[in-house]
Each structure stands twice: as structure tokens, then as C-alpha cells.
Amino acid sequence: MRILYLSMSYLPGRKASSVHVMNMSSALAANGHTVTLIGKQGAPATQSLHDFYGVPNNFTIRQLPRPKRRGGGAVFAAAVLAEVARLRKEVDLVYCRDIIGAQIGVMLGLPTVHEQHSMPLMKSRWQLPLWRRLVNAPTFVGLTLVSQALRDDIIAHDLAPKRAPICVAHDAATPPSLGVNTRRPLAAPPRIGYVGSIFPGRGIELIIELAKRMPDCVFPIYGGSASEVAHWQRGGISTNLQFHGFVPPGELNQLYQTFDVVLMPYPRSGVKIASGEDNSRWCSPMKMFEYMASGTAIVSSDLPVLGEVLRHEDNALIAQAGDVSAWQAAVTRLISDEALRQRVATNAYRDLCEHHTWQGRAKQVLATLGLT
């Protein structure tokens, strides 16, 4: 198939959405399809977009400018519409994870798949009507959702398509091409890592407290802007807590190999995404799958949705969200029990390779939606 992936993400960009669309585009291409990704033109990069994101150069990227002024989003959407209209005779399927892009696909009468990562805004004056129009459009061919919990709520609120199928596909990761060593020796001092967003509502507060309680460990944190790093450092932090800022996605595989334990300290509620929306009920964080692919032992919050993938003392240790003592106990168990640390890391890596690779995810989506 000739697939046109429409994205509202900046390329390159630091948001998880841009990482997602680059990996899905590459995964669709790896399944034998011809893929073109359209996204916003980001700041100039010193390397190719494929290298920046660490994905194979097996699909085409078209970057369209988004004016840096009020109304720039509408200008960009109009440019996407014009580009899709120009290419419509060369497209078999439109795929996107932004409702505006999906509307463009069905407006032009093209078979369209929409991927949703959270509940539609129920009280929105414009988004909810657009949602209903989209999922019931004649050329809408399927809906991809990132968790069973999200599917259940979509159905419960009567927001499911009337005739098109739904595919539940958790997010994914790509294991390093050379594999990983899940039995690597413990560093001295032990390195307890975190990679991801660092704005309030991601659990950084818990890591700060954990570092105070565990002075014999080092806590490297990667991610966030310079201003976000400064926010956390402003009040003074433990010397064993290290904020390193943003690292390009293509460099993460090597970085993960320096950690002994990795943390997913999401709070019970109020898990914020970049838009400020609480996504704790439905999230399928890419961080989880990247951690699994790294062959590093995971400690995770006990959010019910994460239980769709993680199992306590099998492929992770699960600690009560926000309970610093419980997190300290879990980390201590992993660094003091080599067999446990290696077992959960090995099981997580096996589960990732068998069930949660990007290429497998793309294949599952197309098969479930009847598009193979």
C-alpha cells in the first residue's frame, strides 16, 4: 500500500508524539509499504531526521512550515490539505494520530485510520462533533487505541465507530540491533535512571526524595528543557541527583546500558502530558517499552493501565504510586538481589521482543483493521 502519514508534530521535535510518528512510519515501511510522512518543519538539525530519531531511512519525509504567529496552526492545516489533495491519486491509505489530519483524509474521500491516545475532549465545542463525524465517515476504515482501558471508556461513552473496527495496540520500542546484556554487573555506585519528560506531574518529585534517602546510589535524569531543569535545581538538590537535559532519541539505546535500574514513577492521578491533560487512566508510555528493550530492571507505579503490560516480580517490580518508602524498598531489592534484577530485566526484554516491537505493532494494526 501507499500510505500517507499525517502528523501535527514538529520534525525534529522533543515531544513523544514526534518519536511515535517517526517509528510508526518506519515500521509501516518495514512491513513492505511505501510511506510518506508529513509533519511540521522544526528547527534545523545537524543530522538527518532518521538519524536523530534512530530509525531506518526507509520512508519519505515532507516538512511543511508552520508560521510562528497566531493562526499559524490553521495555515499549516491548510498546507497539509493542499498537499494531500495534490497527492490523493498516489495514496491508498491515510494514517494519523491527530484529529485534524484524520478529518483531512476523510474530507478528501481517502481511506483513513485514526490513532487515539486519550479520550476525546467531551466538553469541547469543536472536538467532540469532529470526532463523531470522523469515526462515522464513509471512508473511515478503523480506529487504533493504545490501551484496553481507553477502548473500554470509548465504548462506554458511545464514541466508538458504528461500523469500522477498533484495534488495541500498545506503544512499542525497537530492541538494539546487537541485542542487550540483561546480566551486566552492578555499577559502583548503582545507577538508578529516568528518561523522559520532567515537568510536574511526571513523578520527578518522588525521584528527588528517593535520591535524598539513597545517598549511596546515583540518580541520572535525562530529558526536559533547560528551563525545566533549572526549575528542579532552583531549590537545591542532592549531589547524587543529576539532571542532564534532553538527549536525541537516536542516542538512548547506548545510554540505557549505563543504568542498573530504571524508574517509572507516575502518580496515581494527574499524569500530565504536554497539553496538560491527565492521561493516567489510559496511557501506554513509550518510556515503558524503551525500558523493556534496554534489558534494564524496571520499577513502576501501580497504575492499573500499566498492568496491561507489566507484571509484579515477573517483568518489573511494582510500587505504590507516591509511596517513597515502597519505592526505596523496591530499588533496594533490585540492587541487592542480582538474580531478581536480572530475571525481571530478561523477562521484560523477552516480552518486548515477542509482543511490543514497532514492526510488530504496525503489522497488528493493519491486520486487525483488515488492511493487509
Rosetta blueprint (number, residue, H / E / L):
1 M L
2 R E
3 I E
4 L E
5 Y E
6 L E
7 S E
8 M E
9 S E
10 Y E
11 L E
12 P L
13 G L
14 R L
15 K L
16 A H
17 S H
18 S H
19 V H
20 H H
21 V H
22 M H
23 N H
24 M H
25 S H
26 S H
27 A H
28 L H
29 A H
30 A H
31 N L
32 G L
33 H L
34 T E
35 V E
36 T E
37 L E
38 I E
39 G E
40 K E
41 Q E
42 G L
43 A L
44 P L
45 A L
46 T L
47 Q L
48 S L
49 L H
50 H H
51 D H
52 F H
53 Y H
54 G L
55 V L
56 P L
57 N L
58 N L
59 F L
60 T E
61 I E
62 R E
63 Q E
64 L E
65 P L
66 R L
67 P L
68 K L
69 R L
70 R L
71 G L
72 G H
73 G H
74 A H
75 V H
76 F H
77 A H
78 A H
79 A H
80 V H
81 L H
82 A H
83 E H
84 V H
85 A H
86 R H
87 L H
88 R H
89 K H
90 E H
91 V L
92 D L
93 L E
94 V E
95 Y E
96 C E
97 R L
98 D L
99 I H
100 I H
101 G H
102 A H
103 Q H
104 I H
105 G H
106 V H
107 M H
108 L L
109 G L
110 L L
111 P L
112 T E
113 V E
114 H E
115 E E
116 Q E
117 H L
118 S L
119 M L
120 P L
121 L L
122 M L
123 K L
124 S L
125 R L
126 W L
127 Q H
128 L H
129 P H
130 L H
131 W H
132 R H
133 R H
134 L H
135 V H
136 N L
137 A L
138 P L
139 T L
140 F E
141 V E
142 G E
143 L E
144 T E
145 L E
146 V L
147 S L
148 Q H
149 A H
150 L H
151 R H
152 D H
153 D H
154 I H
155 I H
156 A H
157 H L
158 D L
159 L L
160 A L
161 P L
162 K L
163 R L
164 A L
165 P L
166 I E
167 C E
168 V E
169 A L
170 H L
171 D L
172 A L
173 A E
174 T L
175 P L
176 P L
177 S L
178 L L
179 G L
180 V L
181 N L
182 T L
183 R L
184 R L
185 P L
186 L L
187 A L
188 A L
189 P L
190 P L
191 R E
192 I E
193 G E
194 Y E
195 V E
196 G L
197 S L
198 I L
199 F L
200 P L
201 G L
202 R L
203 G L
204 I H
205 E H
206 L H
207 I H
208 I H
209 E H
210 L H
211 A H
212 K H
213 R H
214 M L
215 P L
216 D L
217 C L
218 V E
219 F E
220 P E
221 I E
222 Y E
223 G L
224 G L
225 S L
226 A H
227 S H
228 E H
229 V H
230 A H
231 H H
232 W H
233 Q H
234 R L
235 G L
236 G L
237 I L
238 S L
239 T L
240 N L
241 L E
242 Q E
243 F E
244 H E
245 G E
246 F L
247 V L
248 P L
249 P H
250 G H
251 E H
252 L H
253 N H
254 Q H
255 L H
256 Y H
257 Q L
258 T L
259 F L
260 D L
261 V E
262 V E
263 L E
264 M E
265 P L
266 Y L
267 P L
268 R L
269 S L
270 G L
271 V L
272 K E
273 I L
274 A L
275 S L
276 G L
277 E L
278 D E
279 N L
280 S L
281 R L
282 W L
283 C L
284 S L
285 P L
286 M H
287 K H
288 M H
289 F H
290 E H
291 Y H
292 M H
293 A H
294 S H
295 G L
296 T L
297 A E
298 I E
299 V E
300 S E
301 S E
302 D L
303 L L
304 P H
305 V H
306 L H
307 G H
308 E H
309 V L
310 L L
311 R L
312 H E
313 E L
314 D L
315 N L
316 A E
317 L E
318 I E
319 A E
320 Q L
321 A L
322 G L
323 D L
324 V H
325 S H
326 A H
327 W H
328 Q H
329 A H
330 A H
331 V H
332 T H
333 R H
334 L H
335 I H
336 S H
337 D L
338 E H
339 A H
340 L H
341 R H
342 Q H
343 R H
344 V H
345 A H
346 T H
347 N H
348 A H
349 Y H
350 R H
351 D H
352 L H
353 C H
354 E H
355 H H
356 H L
357 T E
358 W H
359 Q H
360 G H
361 R H
362 A H
363 K H
364 Q H
365 V H
366 L H
367 A H
368 T H
369 L L
370 G L
371 L L
372 T L
